[in-house]
């Protein structure tokens, strides 16, 4: 078992709500996600989530969205992304913008303080323009210098200039992550140990995770890992999570054929 991560103590907590705005992607090629690819696992179907993080109560309450899922009007993504989706043969089914889902459930969009993009891929950036410009937009290291102000000024950008118009944009950089939380460079977002932004490069430029403390004494956490891991096999085997010596499949198949029983019938073992 892995040693417990070192996380500073705090009595402060946040609430986290997972938002599934009926956003689905079908037939996404696996080759762009992990290597080597496996026969029979050529494409993935997946849904896309956004997370509402709420801190405090009353007049001091702050609300933050971590990721925005897939935008409903995906055809308005930058043209190079739309072309790629069509080349892949990927099918998108998007029921709502995240903003519509929040309003449907009684949330006032004017109460949103910030949007945090974990990274710039099309299934995470959503449509910021659906939110009031009072909500600032935050993203990770290296993005501002490479992609601002967005498409079309930067043809390779994964977001559009118009989606950021009139909005405060905060591009975090490496020196901003002054803390160490669980081995990651971290920012104490609310300043009380309830919610950390983690510098988690690897999947994409500026990739962020977030760690939300949901109870205190005893502490429980939710790790918003974005696209750090797509499949459990990417995490194992390791010293902390080795493969088991055997797997109990009782009840999984209607007529199991345990090798132990076969060995007892074999005369060499009788």
Secondary structure, DSSP 4 states (H G I P E B T S, - for coil): -PPPP-----S---EEEEE--SEEEEEEEGGGT-SS-BTTBSEEEEE--EEEEEES-GGG-EEEEE--BS-TTGGGS-HHHHHHHHHHT-EEEE---HHHHHHHTT--GGG--EEE-S---HHHH--GGGS-TTSEEEE-TTHHHHHTT-BTTSTT-SSBHHHHTTS-EEE--GGG--EEETTEEEEESSSSSSEEEEE--SSSTT-EEEEEEEETTTTEEEEE-TTS-SSGGGG-S-SSSPPPS----TTTSTT---HHHHHHHSTTT-
